Amino acid sequence: MYIIYGITFLVFYGLGMQIFSGNWSKSEKLPLLPRTNTSVVIGKYEKGYVYHNFRKFAHMIVAGTTGYGKTNFIKCLISQLDGEIVLIDLKGGFDYGKVTALDIEQSRIELEKIVAEMRQRRQGHIYVIVDEAGELEERSYLTKKENADYLACQACISEIARLGRGFHVHLIYATQYPTSNIINGQIKQNAETRICFRLPTEIASRVALDESGAEELPAGDAGMGMAIFKKDYKIPMMTYEFVERDGWDVKVRNPQRKGSADSFSIK
């Protein structure tokens, strides 16, 4: 199987991305799918669906320049995941209906809460989704004391990446600025699954994928939704468009309503 995937990927580049000209690469809305942790549809390729098993591969890095489908991809994931969602969006929350944390202080509170609970959990799944991981980096113009929240968040993320799998706590770590500081060695070592949309440079691609290739994905509208899926093999794929449906909600932690059975609706 791995040999077949390898040949497919070589052909993909050898034809100068012409493989994307087939019908399977056309824009398509995500179909109504059941909630699951083991068969999450993350895209499609010439032979059908591309699935992901979060029980086997607990964590995921998502990288890509803004405008190529990263946030849309996260919405498609959320609509299928069977578990509690902790959504940290430090870009302002405009892409989602509701989020768990919008600022660095609230992010620290929520992440420390997850770490404290992590060793006690035996059932159910928690998905910690960070949309723009670069915003968790400490600021050079701040003092050590002022950077305390940033450093605490980084420590929590590293611990979730290192220990989360055994406690069904999953990290989905997204960034448009893949650098060695943002995607550090601890996260890379434990997040074997990579979803990479177009990136501007080979250096960025090597940080996200450990090799070049993402910088060669088509630019502009032609590259919207196209990605490289890498695990213990890699294949080119096309992600789906997210569709909001009535009643298609996900439970999410809302720090403003403690103890509530709040719902998450993408708008």
N, C-alpha and C positions, 0 to 999 in steps of 0.2 A: 504494500500500500504506500509506504513512504517513498519508494522509488517512483511510483506513479505521480505522487504529488510533486516530487522533485522535478520530474520531466515536464509536468504541466507548468511549473514556475519558470523553468528555463525557456520554454516555448513562449511564455508570456512576455518575457523580456526580449527574446530573440526576434519576435515579430513587431517590436516597437509598440507594444500595448494594443496591437490589433486584436488580441483575444477579447478585448472589451467591446468589440463591434457586434458580437452575437446578441441574440434576443435576451439571453439571461442577464445581460448588463443594463438593460433598459430600466428606467425609473419605474418602481413598483411599490405600492403601499403594503405595509406589514399586515398580513392576514390576522384574523382573530385566533390567538393561540392560547393554550392552557398555561397556567402558572406552574413553574417547575424550577428545580435547581440543577437538574441533570441533563436537560435537553433544550437549552435556551437557544433560539434561532438568532444568530448574530448577523447573518447575511446569506448570500447565494453565490454560487459559482456555476461553471458549465454543467456540472452533474447534479445540481440541486441545492438544498439547504446546507449552510455551514452551521453546525451545532457547537455549543459549548457546555461542558459539564463542570459546574462550580464545585461539586463534591471532590472531583479529582484534581482540578486546577483551580485553587481557591481564589486567587487574586488575578487582577488584570490591569495592565497599563494601556491607556488610550492616548495616543498622541496625534497631533495634526494641526496644521495652520488653520486659523479661524476661517470659517466660511466653507469648509469642505465636508462637514457632516458629523463632527464630533458630538455636538450636543444632541442632534437628532438621533444619533446612535445610542446615546445614554437613555433617551426617552424610550426607545424601542426595548432596551434592556429592562427598564423599570416596569414596563407594561407586562412583562412576562415573569419577573422574579417572584418566587414564593417565599416571602420573608419580610422582615421589618427593614425599612429603608431609613438610613441616616444620610441625608443629602446636605452636603456642605458646598455652598455656591458663593464664593467670594467675588463674583463678578457683578453682584447686585441683585441676583434672583429674578431677573427679567425673563429668563428663558423658561422658568418653571412656575407653576401656579403657587406652590408652597415649598419652602425649604426648611431644614432644621436649623441651619446657622448661616448668617449673612456676614458676620464680622469675625475677627480673629479671637476676640474674647469668648464669644459664644462657641466658636469652634473648639477652643481649648476645653471648655466645660463639657461639651458633648463627647469629645474624644477621650477625655479622662474618665468619663462615665462608662464608655464602652470598654476601656481597658480594665476598669475595676470589676465590671460584670463578666468579662470574658472568661475567666477561669471557672466561673460558677455555672456557666451555661452548658446544658447537655442536649437540649432539644431546640428545634427551631433555628432559623438562619437570620443573621443580621448582615445587611449590605451597607458598608460605609463607602459612599460615593463622594469623591472630591472633584469638583469641576473647577478647575484652574489651580492645580497644585502649586504653581509658581507663587501664588499669593500667600502661601504658608511659609515662604522663605523670610528669614530675618532681614531687617533693613540696616544697611551700613551706616545710615545717618542717625540711628537710634542708639541709646545706651544699652548696656547689657540688661539692666533692669527693665527698660522699655521693650526689649526684645524677648522678655520672659515668656509671653504667650506664644510667640512664634516657635521658640525652642521647645516648649512643652508640646505643641502640636506635632512637631517633627518627631519627637521622642515617642509619642503615642502611635503615630503612623508606622514607625519602624517596628514597634512592638506588635501591632496588629499584623503587619506583613510577616513577621517572624513566627508568631504563635497562633494567629487567627484560625488557620486551617483546622486545627484540632478541636476548635470550639465553635465551628460553623460561623465564624465571623469573617466576612469577605471584604477585600479592599478593591475598589474600582477607582483607579488613580489617573485622572485625565489632565493633560496639559497641552498648550500650544507652544510652549517654550521648553522643549526637552534639552536640559543641560545636565551635566554630571552632578550638580548641586541639587537640582530639583528631583531627578530620578537617581537617587544615590545607590550605592552598592547593595545596601540591605534590602531595598525595595526591588531592585533588579534581580537579585538572587532568589527572591521568594515569589515574584510575580512572573511566572514563566510565560504566561499568555500575553501577547502584544497585539493590539489593533492599531495600525498606523495608517493614517490618511496622508495626504501630500504634506511634505515638509520642504522648507526652502533650501536646505543645504545638506550635503552628504554628512557633515559633522553631526547635525541634528538627527539624521537617520541612524547613524551609528550609535548614538546614545539611546534612542528608542528601540531599535531593532538589533543592535549589536552588529550591524552591517549596513551597507549602502542599499539604496533602492527606493526609499520613500520620496526622495527628491526627483525621481524619474516619473512618478505618477503624473498624469496629465494636469496641466494648469487650467484655471478658469472653470467655466461651466462644464467642460468635458470631464473634469476630474471630480466633480461633486459626487460624494457618496462612494467613490472608489477607495479601496483600502488593501493593505497587506495584512493577512492574518498569520501570525507566527506562534507556534507552540513547539512541540517536538518535531514539527514539520512546518512548512509555510505554503500558502496558496494566495493568489489574488482573489478578491471577492468584491461584490457590490453590496452595500448596506441598503436596508429598506427605509422607506419614508415612514415616519411615525404618523399614526392617525389617532386622534382622540375620540373615544367612544363613551357614550353615556354609561355610567356605572363602572367604568374601567378604571378603578381607583386602587391605590396601594396605601397601606397603613404606613404612616411616617411619624417619626418623633417630632413633636412640636413643643419646644421649650416654653412657649407662651401659654400652653394649656396643659398643665401637668395633670396626669391621670386621665386625660380624655382619650377617647377612641377616635382620634382625628383621622382624616383621610387625606390622601395626596392626589391631586388632580392636575395634570399638565395642561396648561393653557397656551 
